[in-house]
Amino acid sequence: MLVQDRPTPTNSPNPLKSSKPKMRSLPTLHPKPKDLDFSTWISENLYKIVAILLLIVTVAALFFLRNVGDTAALLCFESRTQQIESIEFPKINWNAIQPITDKSTPFANFRSERWIVVSVSNYPTDSLRNMVKIKGWQVLAIGNSRTPADWDLKGAIFLSLDMQSKLGFRASDYLPYDSYVRKTVGYLFAIQHGGIKIFDADDRGDVINGDFAKHFDVELVGEQAKSEIILQYSHENPNRTVVNPYIHFGQRSVWPRGLPLENVGEVSHEEYYTEVFGGKQFIQQGISNGLPDVDSIFYFTRKSGLEAFDIRFDEHAPKVALPQGMMVPVNSFNTMYHSSAFWALMLPVSVSTMASDVLRGYWGQRLLWEIGGYVVVYPPTVHRHDGIGSYPFSEEKDLHVNVGRLIKFLISWRSKKNTLFEKILELSYVMAEERFWTENDVKFTAAWLQDLLAVGYQQPRLMSLEIDRPRAAIGHGDRKEFVPQKLPSVHLGVEETGTVNYEIGNLIRWRKNFGNVVLVMFCSGPVERTALEWRLLYGRIFKTVIILSERKNEELAVDQGQLDYVYKQLPKIFNRYTSAEGFLFLEDNTILNYWNLLQADKTKLWITDKVSKSWTVISSKTSTDWLAKQAEMVKKVVSTMPAHFQVSYKESSKTEADLVICSSNVFYVPRRFIDDFVDVVALVGELEMHHKVATPMIFLALDLPRNFDPVLETMIYDEKPPTKNSSTFYSAQVPAVHPWSVSSEHEFIKLVRVMATGDPLLMELV
C-alpha cells in the first residue's frame, strides 16, 4: 500500500479520567451485607474492567508493532484492519461517447503528427527555445497556476488554465491546478490535432544534436523505419522483475528514480543478452546526461558539495529492450510514445508528483504486454541541467514505501476482459483496491479513456500474452554479449575515476564460470623458470592448475609425464578431482584467453577440429611408415570399441583408411564424458599411439564433431612459430593463440603485458 495523506483521527476521551470513583463513607461496625448479584458487581467495578481491557489492548498493540519492524508492514496491517470504503466500478457505454472537437482555441484547424509536450511553471528556458527549433516537431506548453500570465514563446503553442478549461475534456475535472500532471490535457490536445508521436519532455533538457531521429526510433513502419534486431535483457531468471538500465550505459553507481531501493545494490553487468525484432517499441525511454532521472536519496548522498551534477553515459552503447515479465522505471521528461501506447500517457492524480510518472510507467508497461509491445531504453538523448534545486523526499513517499510490491503485483495481474480499454479500467480499479492509488484515479482513468475515444483515438487490438507460456530455452547461439564501459561516476560524494571495481567484477565473473574446472598444463620448457608463473596466471581463474613436465619437481609440485602419451595420464588426474566440472588441457606453447571462453558450453567437448592447420586428415596409404603404424593401431583399437563408440567414430571418419592428426595443444573434456574417455584410453592399453593421433580418435569416438562446441575455432594458429614473440601476432579477441614461447620470467612479463588488454588486473602481477 502506498502512503496516502489521511486526516488525523480525533482523540477519544480517556475512560480512566471520565470514570472517577466516588468517595464512600467509612464502614460501620455492623456493615450491611453486600448483594452478591453479578450485575450489581459489574456496575460497581465497571471502571476497573475498562481500565484492564485498555491495558491489555495497549500491550498487545505495542508487542505487535515491536515485531512488525518496518513501515511497510505497519501500512499493510492498517490496510487489513481499517474498513475501506467500497470503490464503485465505473460504468461506461463505450458506444455512446460523443466526439470532442477544438472550438475554443486559435489552433482548431492546426494538425501535426509529431508533438513535444512540456509543462511550464516559469518563463521560457533556453532549452525550450532550442526545442522549438527542432524541425518537424511542434512544442506544446501546458500552463498551471504558477505559470506567468504573460508566458509566450514564438513557435510554441501555449495552453493556459483558462484555455484548458474550455477544451471540454472530462479528465480536466480531476487535475490539480499547480502540478505538471496537467500535461494530460496536452496529450489529449496533441492527439486531437493529429499526433501519432509524442515526446514527453521537461523544459530543462537539451536534445543532443537537436535531432530526435539520431537517438530514438521515430519511425516504426514504412521506408524510414529501422528494420533491425535489438538487444534484450535475458528472461532466463523468472524471479528478476526489474533492472537498472544505467548499468548497461556505463554507470553502475547511479540508479533511476523509481527503482526499488532493494535493487540498488545489483551493480553487475549482464552475463549475456538475447535479441528481439524491432517495430513494437511503443514506449522509448531515453537516458539523460548531466542530471539523469535520480531520486532524492541519490541526489543528496552523492554530492561532495554544492556543485551541479554532470553525469555522462555511454552514447555508443546499444539500445536495450525489456522482455515480458521484466520492468524498468519510465519518466515524463525524456520519453517517446508512439500512438499504439498513447493510452499509457495518463498521469495519476492521487499520488505525489514525484511518483506520478513512475507509477504510470510501471502501469503502462504491464498493459503494453497485452498488445505485444515493449519498452526500449536508449543511449543519451538529452542533456538535463542540474539547477541545484530542492529534491523533496516527502514527494517520493509513494515510491520508496512499496514500489517493489507494485511491480510484483503488476507482473502477477491477469485479466479476462475482451478489449484493451476494459483491461485498463479493470487494472486501475484493482490498483485502487490494493491502495496503490485512490478511487479518484479510477474515475480519472474512466474520464481519460472516454476522452481518448472522443478525440478520435482508436484503441489497439489485444495480442496473446507470452508471459504465461513456457519460456523458450536460450541456446548458446542466442546469447549476445555486451560489456558496458565503466565511466567516471559518483559514489557517496566521491568521484570514481578508476576502473578497479569493474575489473574485479570481471575477475569474479571468470572465476565463477571456471572455478570448478581443472587446468592440466604440460610444460616443455624449463619448469624452474615458469611453473610458478603459470600457476599465478591461470590459478586466479581455475579450480586448480596441474603442471606436467618431462622431469618431476616436488618442490614446485610438478608431476612427471610424457607429452607423446599425455592422454594416458589424464585418467589418474580425473580420479583425483571427482567433483570437478571438467578438465581443460593446455600446452605451454599456447596462450589461453579465458575471457573469450565464457560463452562456451561446459557440457560439451572442445577441440580444434575447425582449425585447419591444427586438425588434418591424412590417407594412411600415402603416408610414411610411422603414420602407417599409427593408422594400424587406430584401426585395431576401433575394432575393439563397444558399438556406441565405434559407430560414432566411423560416422565421423570419411573412410577407414583416413588418419586424423591433431596438434592437441588445447582441448576440454566435461564431466559427463570422463568415464567414456577413461574407457577408450583403456582400450589403447600398452599401444604406443601418439597423443596427436589418440586424442582426435578419442574425441571422435565420444561424440560427433557437429556436437563439439566451436569456441576454439577462431583461435590464432600457426604451424611455424615466429622468430620472436610479437604483440602484433597476439590478439586479445580470440580464445587462444599458438604458438607463443615462454621459457623465462622476462618472457612471462612480456606475455602478461599483452594479455592485460583483455584482463587489465594482470598488470598487478608485474
C-alpha positions in Angstrom: 0.0 0.0 0.0 1.4 3.3 -1.0 1.3 6.1 1.6 -1.7 8.5 1.2 -2.5 11.6 3.2 -5.1 10.8 5.8 -6.9 13.1 8.3 -5.6 12.8 11.8 -8.1 10.8 13.8 -9.8 12.7 16.7 -8.7 11.6 20.2 -11.4 9.8 22.1 -11.8 10.7 25.8 -9.8 8.7 28.3 -12.1 6.4 30.2 -9.8 6.4 33.1 -10.4 10.1 33.6 -14.1 10.0 32.9 -14.9 7.2 35.3 -13.5 8.5 38.7 -14.8 6.6 41.7 -17.0 8.4 44.2 -16.0 8.8 47.8 -17.7 6.4 50.2 -18.4 6.7 53.9 -16.5 4.7 56.4 -18.0 1.3 57.2 -19.9 0.8 60.4 -19.1 -1.8 63.0 -22.0 -3.9 61.6 -21.9 -3.3 57.9 -24.9 -4.2 55.8 -24.3 -7.5 53.9 -23.4 -6.9 50.2 -25.7 -8.1 47.5 -23.8 -10.8 45.6 -25.8 -10.3 42.4 -23.5 -10.4 39.4 -25.0 -7.4 37.5 -24.6 -5.3 40.7 -20.9 -6.3 40.9 -20.3 -5.4 37.3 -21.8 -2.0 37.7 -19.8 -1.3 40.8 -16.5 -2.4 39.2 -17.0 -1.2 35.6 -14.2 1.4 35.7 -11.7 -1.3 36.8 -12.8 -3.7 34.0 -12.5 -0.9 31.3 -9.0 0.0 32.6 -7.8 -3.6 32.5 -9.2 -4.1 29.0 -7.4 -0.9 27.8 -4.2 -2.1 29.3 -4.4 -5.5 27.6 -5.1 -3.8 24.2 -2.2 -1.4 24.6 0.3 -4.1 25.5 -0.9 -6.3 22.5 -0.5 -3.3 20.1 3.0 -2.5 21.4 4.0 -6.1 21.1 2.7 -6.3 17.5 4.4 -3.0 16.5 7.6 -4.1 18.0 7.6 -7.2 16.0 6.5 -5.7 12.7 9.7 -3.7 12.4 9.1 -1.7 9.3 6.7 0.9 7.8 5.5 -1.3 5.0 4.3 -4.0 7.4 2.5 -1.4 9.5 0.8 0.0 6.5 -0.2 -3.5 5.4 -1.6 -4.0 8.9 -3.6 -0.9 8.6 -5.0 -1.8 5.2 -6.2 -5.1 6.6 -7.8 -3.8 9.8 -9.3 -0.5 8.7 -12.6 -0.5 7.0 -12.1 0.7 3.4 -14.9 2.5 1.6 -16.2 0.4 -1.2 -15.0 1.6 -4.6 -17.5 1.8 -7.3 -16.5 0.4 -10.7 -17.2 3.0 -13.4 -19.9 2.1 -15.9 -19.2 3.3 -19.4 -21.2 3.0 -22.5 -18.3 2.8 -25.0 -20.6 3.1 -28.0 -22.2 6.4 -26.8 -19.2 8.6 -26.5 -19.6 11.9 -28.4 -16.7 13.4 -30.3 -14.9 16.4 -28.8 -13.5 18.9 -31.3 -11.5 22.1 -30.7 -13.8 25.0 -30.9 -12.2 27.4 -28.4 -8.5 27.8 -29.4 -6.9 29.6 -32.4 -5.4 26.2 -33.4 -8.7 24.4 -34.2 -7.5 23.6 -37.8 -3.9 23.0 -37.0 -2.5 19.5 -37.5 0.9 17.9 -36.7 2.0 14.3 -36.4 4.9 15.0 -34.0 4.4 16.8 -30.7 6.7 17.8 -27.8 4.5 18.2 -24.7 6.1 20.1 -21.8 4.8 21.6 -18.5 5.8 25.2 -17.8 5.8 27.0 -14.5 8.3 29.8 -15.3 9.2 31.9 -18.3 10.7 30.0 -21.3 14.1 28.4 -20.7 17.0 28.2 -23.2 16.3 24.5 -23.5 12.7 25.2 -24.5 13.8 27.8 -27.0 16.1 25.2 -28.6 13.2 22.7 -28.7 11.0 24.9 -30.9 13.8 24.9 -33.5 13.7 21.1 -34.0 12.3 20.6 -37.5 9.1 18.6 -37.9 8.1 18.8 -34.2 5.5 21.0 -32.6 6.1 22.2 -29.0 3.0 22.3 -26.8 3.5 24.1 -23.5 0.9 23.4 -20.7 0.5 26.0 -18.0 -0.6 25.7 -14.4 -1.5 28.1 -11.6 2.2 29.1 -11.2 2.8 29.9 -14.8 3.2 33.7 -15.6 0.1 35.1 -17.2 2.2 36.7 -20.0 4.0 33.4 -20.9 4.9 33.4 -24.6 7.3 31.7 -26.9 7.4 32.0 -30.6 6.9 28.7 -32.3 5.2 27.0 -29.3 1.5 26.5 -28.6 0.7 27.6 -25.1 -2.4 26.4 -23.3 -3.2 28.4 -20.2 -5.5 27.2 -17.4 -8.4 29.2 -18.9 -7.8 27.7 -22.4 -7.6 24.2 -20.9 -10.9 24.5 -19.2 -12.7 25.3 -22.5 -11.5 22.3 -24.4 -14.2 20.1 -22.9 -12.1 17.2 -21.7 -13.6 15.1 -18.9 -10.1 14.5 -17.4 -9.7 18.2 -16.6 -12.0 17.9 -13.7 -9.5 15.7 -11.8 -6.3 17.6 -12.5 -4.7 19.7 -9.7 -4.1 23.3 -10.7 -0.5 23.6 -9.6 1.0 20.3 -11.0 2.8 19.1 -14.1 0.2 16.3 -14.4 -1.8 18.9 -16.3 0.2 17.6 -19.2 -2.7 15.2 -19.5 -4.6 18.0 -21.3 -1.7 18.4 -23.6 -1.6 14.8 -24.6 -5.3 14.8 -25.5 -4.9 18.1 -27.4 -1.9 16.7 -29.4 -3.9 13.5 -30.3 -6.9 15.6 -31.2 -4.7 17.6 -33.6 -3.3 14.7 -35.5 -0.5 13.5 -33.2 0.9 10.0 -33.8 4.2 10.6 -31.9 4.5 12.4 -28.6 7.8 13.2 -26.9 7.2 13.7 -23.2 9.7 16.4 -22.1 10.5 19.0 -19.4 11.8 22.5 -20.0 15.4 22.0 -18.9 16.6 19.2 -21.2 18.5 20.0 -24.4 18.0 17.4 -27.2 21.5 16.2 -28.1 22.3 17.4 -31.7 18.8 18.8 -31.9 17.5 15.7 -33.8 15.3 13.0 -32.3 15.9 10.7 -35.2 19.5 10.3 -34.3 18.6 8.8 -31.0 15.1 7.4 -31.0 13.3 5.1 -33.4 10.9 7.8 -34.6 9.5 5.6 -37.3 8.5 2.0 -36.7 6.9 1.3 -40.0 7.5 2.4 -43.6 10.6 3.1 -45.6 12.2 5.2 -42.9 11.8 2.6 -40.2 14.9 0.8 -38.9 14.4 -2.8 -39.5 17.0 -4.1 -37.0 17.4 -6.5 -34.2 17.6 -5.1 -30.7 19.5 -6.4 -27.7 17.1 -7.6 -25.0 17.6 -8.4 -21.3 17.6 -12.2 -20.8 14.4 -13.7 -19.4 16.2 -16.7 -18.1 15.7 -15.8 -14.5 11.9 -15.6 -13.9 12.4 -14.0 -10.5 14.2 -11.0 -11.9 11.4 -8.4 -12.4 13.2 -5.0 -12.5 16.5 -3.8 -13.8 18.7 -0.7 -13.5 19.3 0.4 -17.2 22.0 2.8 -16.2 24.4 -0.1 -15.7 24.1 -1.0 -19.4 25.1 2.5 -20.3 28.2 2.6 -18.1 27.0 3.9 -14.7 26.9 1.3 -12.0 26.7 3.6 -9.0 23.7 5.6 -10.4 20.1 4.4 -10.2 16.9 5.9 -11.7 14.1 7.3 -9.7 11.5 4.6 -9.2 14.0 1.7 -8.9 13.2 -0.2 -5.7 15.9 0.6 -3.2 16.4 -3.2 -2.5 17.7 -3.4 -6.1 20.2 -0.6 -5.9 23.0 -2.9 -4.9 22.6 -5.0 -8.1 25.6 -3.5 -9.9 26.9 -6.3 -12.1 26.6 -6.0 -15.8 24.6 -8.6 -17.8 26.2 -12.0 -18.3 24.5 -12.1 -21.7 21.6 -10.6 -23.6 19.1 -12.1 -26.1 17.6 -10.3 -29.1 14.2 -9.1 -30.3 12.9 -7.7 -33.6 12.2 -4.0 -33.7 8.9 -2.5 -34.5 7.0 -2.9 -31.3 9.0 -0.5 -29.1 5.9 1.7 -28.5 7.5 3.3 -25.4 11.1 4.6 -25.8 12.9 5.7 -22.7 15.9 8.0 -23.2 18.8 8.4 -20.9 19.7 11.9 -19.8 23.3 13.2 -19.4 24.0 15.9 -16.9 21.3 15.3 -14.3 19.8 12.0 -15.0 16.5 10.9 -13.6 17.6 10.1 -10.0 15.7 10.2 -6.7 16.3 12.4 -3.7 18.3 9.7 -1.9 20.9 9.6 -4.7 20.8 13.4 -5.1 21.6 14.2 -1.5 24.1 11.4 -0.8 26.2 11.6 -3.9 27.1 15.2 -3.8 30.5 16.3 -2.4 29.5 19.9 -2.3 27.1 22.4 -3.9 28.3 21.8 -7.4 25.9 20.7 -10.1 25.7 17.1 -11.3 27.2 16.4 -14.7 27.0 12.6 -15.1 27.7 11.1 -18.5 26.5 7.8 -20.0 27.9 5.8 -22.9 26.4 7.2 -26.1 27.7 4.3 -28.1 26.1 1.6 -26.0 23.3 -0.2 -28.0 19.7 0.4 -27.0 18.2 -2.4 -25.0 14.7 -3.9 -24.7 12.7 -5.3 -21.8 11.1 -8.7 -22.2 7.7 -9.5 -20.8 8.0 -10.1 -17.1 10.7 -7.5 -16.6 10.3 -3.8 -16.0 12.3 -0.6 -15.8 11.5 2.9 -14.4 10.0 5.3 -17.0 9.8 9.1 -16.6 7.9 12.0 -18.1 10.7 14.2 -19.3 12.6 12.2 -21.9 10.3 9.6 -23.3 8.9 8.9 -26.8 5.4 7.5 -27.1 4.1 6.0 -30.3 0.3 6.1 -31.0 -0.1 2.4 -30.0 0.8 3.5 -26.5 -0.9 6.8 -26.2 -3.4 5.4 -23.6 -0.3 4.9 -21.4 0.3 8.7 -21.1 -2.2 9.1 -18.3 -0.5 10.6 -15.2 -2.3 9.5 -11.9 -3.6 12.4 -9.8 -3.9 10.9 -6.3 -0.2 10.2 -5.7 2.7 12.6 -5.1 4.1 14.5 -8.1 7.5 12.7 -8.0 5.7 9.3 -8.1 3.1 10.0 -10.7 5.1 9.4 -13.8 6.9 6.4 -12.3 3.7 4.7 -11.3 2.4 5.5 -14.8 5.4 3.9 -16.3 5.0 0.6 -14.5 1.3 0.5 -15.0 1.7 1.3 -18.7 4.5 -1.4 -19.2 2.2 -4.1 -17.8 -0.6 -3.1 -20.1 1.8 -2.8 -23.0 2.3 -6.6 -22.9 -1.4 -7.0 -23.7 -0.8 -5.6 -27.2 2.6 -7.3 -27.8 4.5 -4.1 -27.2 7.6 -3.4 -25.1 9.8 -0.7 -23.7 13.3 0.1 -25.1 15.9 2.2 -23.3 18.1 4.4 -25.5 21.5 5.9 -25.1 21.7 9.6 -24.0 19.1 11.6 -25.9 19.1 14.8 -23.9 21.3 16.8 -21.6 19.5 18.0 -18.5 20.9 20.8 -16.4 21.1 20.5 -12.7 19.6 23.6 -11.2 20.8 22.6 -7.7 17.2 22.8 -6.5 15.4 21.0 -3.8 14.6 17.4 -4.1 11.8 16.9 -1.5 11.9 13.4 -0.1 8.3 13.7 1.0 7.2 13.9 -2.6 8.8 10.5 -3.2 7.0 8.7 -0.4 4.8 6.7 -2.8 8.0 5.4 -4.4 10.2 4.4 -1.5 7.5 2.8 0.6 6.3 0.0 -1.6 7.1 0.3 -5.3 8.7 -3.2 -5.2 5.3 -4.6 -4.2 3.7 -2.7 -7.0 6.0 -4.4 -9.5 5.3 -7.8 -8.2 1.5 -7.1 -8.2 1.6 -5.9 -11.8 3.5 -8.9 -13.1 1.1 -11.3 -11.4 -2.0 -9.5 -12.5 -4.2 -11.1 -15.2 -7.4 -10.0 -16.9 -10.1 -11.8 -18.9 -11.6 -8.6 -20.4 -12.0 -8.6 -24.2 -10.7 -5.1 -25.1 -7.7 -3.1 -24.0 -9.6 -0.2 -22.5 -11.7 -2.6 -20.4 -8.4 -4.1 -19.2 -7.0 -0.7 -18.4 -10.0 0.3 -16.4 -10.0 -3.0 -14.5 -6.3 -2.7 -13.6 -6.8 0.9 -12.4 -9.7 -0.3 -10.2 -7.8 -3.2 -8.7 -4.8 -0.9 -8.0 -7.2 1.3 -6.1 -8.4 -1.7 -4.1 -4.8 -2.6 -3.4 -4.2 1.0 -2.2 -1.6 1.9 -4.8 -3.7 4.9 -5.6 -7.2 6.0 -4.7 -10.7 5.8 -6.2 -10.1 9.3 -7.7 -7.7 7.7 -10.1 -10.3 5.1 -11.1 -12.7 7.8 -12.0 -9.8 9.7 -13.7 -9.0 6.6 -15.8 -12.6 6.4 -16.9 -12.6 10.0 -17.9 -9.2 9.7 -19.7 -10.3 6.7 -21.8 -13.5 8.3 -22.8 -11.6 11.5 -23.8 -9.2 9.4 -25.9 -12.2 7.9 -27.9 -13.8 11.4 -28.1 -10.7 12.9 -29.8 -10.6 10.1 -32.3 -8.1 7.7 -30.8 -8.5 4.0 -31.9 -7.6 1.6 -29.1 -5.1 -1.1 -30.2 -6.1 -4.7 -30.6 -5.1 -7.3 -28.0 -2.5 -9.9 -28.6 -1.9 -13.1 -26.7 0.4 -12.7 -23.8 3.6 -14.7 -23.8 4.2 -14.3 -20.0 2.2 -17.4 -19.1 3.7 -19.6 -21.8 6.7 -21.7 -21.1 9.8 -19.6 -21.6 11.8 -20.6 -24.7 15.2 -22.1 -23.8 18.1 -19.8 -24.5 20.7 -21.6 -26.6 24.3 -20.5 -26.7 23.8 -19.2 -30.2 21.1 -16.9 -28.8 23.3 -15.4 -26.1 24.7 -12.0 -27.1 27.4 -10.4 -25.0 27.9 -6.7 -24.5 30.3 -5.4 -21.9 29.5 -1.8 -20.9 32.1 0.8 -20.3 32.9 1.9 -16.7 32.5 5.6 -16.9 33.5 8.1 -14.2 30.6 8.5 -11.7 30.0 9.4 -8.1 29.8 7.3 -5.0 28.9 8.9 -1.7 30.2 12.2 -2.9 33.5 10.8 -4.2 34.2 10.6 -7.9 35.0 7.2 -9.3 37.8 7.8 -11.8 39.3 4.3 -11.9 38.0 1.0 -13.3 39.1 -1.3 -10.5 35.6 -2.2 -9.4 34.7 -3.2 -12.9 37.8 -5.2 -13.4 37.4 -7.0 -10.1 33.8 -7.8 -11.2 35.1 -9.4 -14.3 37.6 -11.5 -12.4 34.8 -12.7 -10.1 32.7 -13.5 -13.2 35.5 -15.5 -14.8 36.2 -17.3 -11.5 32.6 -18.1 -11.1 32.5 -19.6 -14.6 35.7 -21.7 -14.4 36.1 -22.1 -10.7 35.3 -25.8 -10.8 37.3 -26.6 -13.9 40.8 -28.2 -13.5 43.5 -26.9 -15.9 46.1 -29.5 -16.8 49.2 -27.9 -18.4 52.2 -29.6 -20.0 55.4 -27.6 -19.9 58.0 -28.4 -22.5 60.3 -25.6 -21.3 62.2 -25.3 -18.0 59.7 -25.5 -15.2 62.1 -23.9 -12.7 61.6 -20.6 -14.5 57.9 -20.8 -15.4 55.9 -23.2 -13.2 55.1 -20.7 -10.5 54.3 -18.0 -13.1 51.8 -20.3 -14.9 50.1 -21.0 -11.6 50.0 -17.3 -10.8 48.4 -16.5 -14.2 45.8 -19.2 -14.5 45.3 -20.1 -10.9 43.3 -16.9 -10.5 40.6 -18.4 -12.8 40.6 -22.2 -12.5 39.9 -24.6 -9.7 43.5 -25.8 -9.7 46.4 -25.8 -12.1 48.3 -29.1 -12.6 51.7 -28.8 -14.1 53.2 -31.8 -16.0 56.7 -32.0 -17.4 59.3 -34.4 -18.6 61.1 -34.0 -15.3 59.4 -34.3 -11.9 59.9 -31.4 -9.4 58.5 -32.0 -6.0 59.4 -28.5 -4.7 57.4 -26.9 -7.5 54.6 -29.6 -7.3 55.3 -30.6 -10.9 54.4 -34.2 -11.9 56.3 -36.2 -14.4 54.7 -37.0 -17.7 55.4 -37.7 -21.4 53.8 -35.4 -23.9 53.7 -38.1 -26.6 51.4 -40.2 -24.4 49.9 -37.5 -22.1 46.3 -38.7 -22.7 47.2 -41.9 -20.7 48.0 -39.8 -17.6 44.7 -37.9 -17.7 42.5 -40.7 -16.1 44.6 -40.6 -13.0 44.1 -36.8 -12.8 40.4 -37.3 -13.3 40.2 -39.6 -10.3 41.9 -37.1 -8.1 39.3 -34.4 -8.8 36.0 -36.3 -8.9 33.9 -33.2 -8.1 35.4 -31.1 -11.0 33.0 -29.8 -13.6 35.5 -30.5 -16.4 39.2 -30.7 -17.4 41.0 -28.3 -19.8 44.3 -29.5 -21.2 46.8 -26.9 -22.4 50.4 -26.9 -23.7 52.7 -24.1 -22.6 53.2 -23.1 -26.2 49.6 -22.0 -26.4 48.1 -18.9 -24.7 44.6 -19.2 -23.3 42.4 -16.0 -23.4 40.0 -17.2 -20.8 37.8 -14.1 -21.0 36.7 -15.3 -24.5 35.6 -18.7 -23.4 32.6 -17.6 -21.3 30.1 -18.4 -24.0 31.3 -22.0 -24.4 29.1 -24.9 -23.3 30.9 -26.6 -20.5 28.9 -29.8 -21.0 30.3 -30.3 -24.5 33.7 -31.3 -25.9 36.1 -28.6 -27.1 38.9 -29.3 -29.5 40.5 -27.6 -32.5 38.7 -29.6 -35.2 37.6 -26.4 -37.0 41.2 -25.0 -37.0 42.5 -26.3 -40.4 46.2 -26.2 -39.6 45.7 -27.9 -36.3 43.3 -30.7 -37.4 44.2 -32.6 -40.6 43.1 -35.8 -42.3 45.7 -37.9 -44.0 45.4 -41.0 -46.1 47.4 -43.8 -44.5 48.0 -45.3 -47.9 50.2 -42.4 -49.0 51.8 -41.7 -45.6 55.1 -42.6 -44.0 55.8 -45.8 -42.1 55.3 -44.0 -38.8 51.8 -42.8 -39.9 51.0 -46.2 -41.3 51.8 -47.8 -37.9 49.7 -45.2 -36.1 46.9 -45.9 -38.5 47.1 -49.6 -37.9 46.9 -49.0 -34.2 43.8 -46.8 -34.6 42.2 -49.5 -36.7 42.9 -52.1 -34.0 41.5 -50.0 -31.2 38.4 -49.1 -33.1 37.7 -52.7 -33.8 37.6 -53.4 -30.1 35.4 -50.5 -29.2 31.8 -51.0 -27.9 29.1 -50.4 -30.5 28.3 -46.8 -29.5 32.0 -45.7 -29.7 32.6 -47.5 -32.9 29.5 -46.1 -34.6 30.4 -42.6 -33.6 34.0 -42.9 -34.8 33.1 -44.4 -38.2 30.3 -41.9 -38.8 32.8 -39.1 -38.2 35.5 -40.6 -40.4 35.3 -40.3 -44.2 37.0 -43.7 -44.8 38.6 -46.2 -42.6 41.9 -45.5 -44.4 42.0 -41.9 -43.2 44.0 -40.9 -40.2 43.2 -37.8 -38.2 46.1 -35.8 -36.8 45.5 -33.1 -34.3 48.2 -31.0 -32.6 46.0 -31.2 -29.4 47.5 -28.1 -27.9 44.3 -27.3 -26.2 41.1 -29.3 -25.6 38.4 -29.7 -22.9 36.6 -32.8 -21.5 33.4 -32.2 -19.5 32.4 -34.3 -16.5 29.7 -36.3 -18.5 32.4 -37.7 -20.9 35.0 -38.6 -18.3 34.1 -42.2 -17.9 33.9 -42.7 -21.6 37.3 -41.0 -22.0 38.8 -43.4 -19.5 37.2 -46.4 -21.2 38.7 -45.5 -24.6 42.1 -44.9 -23.1 41.9 -48.4 -21.5 41.3 -49.9 -25.0 44.6 -48.3 -26.2 46.3 -50.1 -23.4 50.1 -50.6 -24.0 49.9 -49.5 -27.6 52.4 -46.6 -28.3 49.8 -44.4 -30.0 50.9 -40.8 -30.2 48.7 -38.3 -28.5 48.3 -36.3 -31.8 46.6 -39.5 -33.1 45.0 -40.8 -29.9 43.3 -37.6 -28.8 41.3 -37.0 -32.0 40.4 -40.7 -32.1 39.1 -40.5 -28.6 37.0 -37.3 -29.3 35.5 -38.8 -32.5 34.5 -41.9 -30.5 33.0 -39.9 -27.7 30.8 -37.7 -29.8 30.1 -36.5 -33.4 32.0 -33.4 -34.4 28.8 -31.4 -35.1 28.2 -31.7 -31.3 31.6 -30.2 -30.3 31.4 -26.7 -29.0 33.0 -24.4 -31.7 34.5 -22.0 -29.2 38.1 -22.7 -30.3 37.6 -22.3 -34.0 38.6 -18.7 -34.1 41.9 -19.2 -32.3 45.2 -17.9 -33.9 47.1 -20.9 -35.0 50.4 -21.0 -37.0 52.5 -24.2 -37.5 55.7 -22.2 -37.7 56.4 -20.2 -34.6 57.5 -16.6 -35.2 61.2 -15.9 -34.6 60.3 -13.8 -31.6 57.1 -13.3 -29.6 55.4 -10.3 -31.0 52.4 -8.2 -29.8 51.3 -7.9 -33.4 50.9 -11.7 -33.5 48.9 -11.8 -30.3 45.2 -10.8 -30.1 43.0 -10.5 -27.0 39.9 -11.0 -29.2 40.4 -14.7 -29.8 40.1 -17.7 -27.4 43.7 -18.9 -27.8 47.0 -18.1 -29.5 49.5 -20.6 -30.8 52.5 -20.7 -30.8 53.9 -18.5 -28.0 57.1 -19.4 -26.3 57.6 -18.6 -22.6 60.9 -20.0 -21.2 61.9 -17.3 -18.7 60.5 -14.8 -16.3 61.3 -12.0 -18.7 59.2 -13.6 -21.4 56.4 -14.2 -19.0 56.3 -10.5 -18.1 56.0 -9.6 -21.8 53.2 -12.1 -22.1 51.3 -10.6 -19.1 51.6 -7.1 -20.6 50.0 -8.1 -23.8 47.3 -10.2 -22.1 46.4 -7.2 -19.9 44.5 -5.8 -22.8 41.9 -8.5 -22.1 42.4 -8.7 -18.3 43.8 -5.3 -17.0 44.2 -6.7 -13.5 47.1 -8.8 -14.8 49.3 -5.7 -14.6 49.2 -6.2 -10.8 51.4 -9.3 -11.3 54.3 -7.4 -12.9 
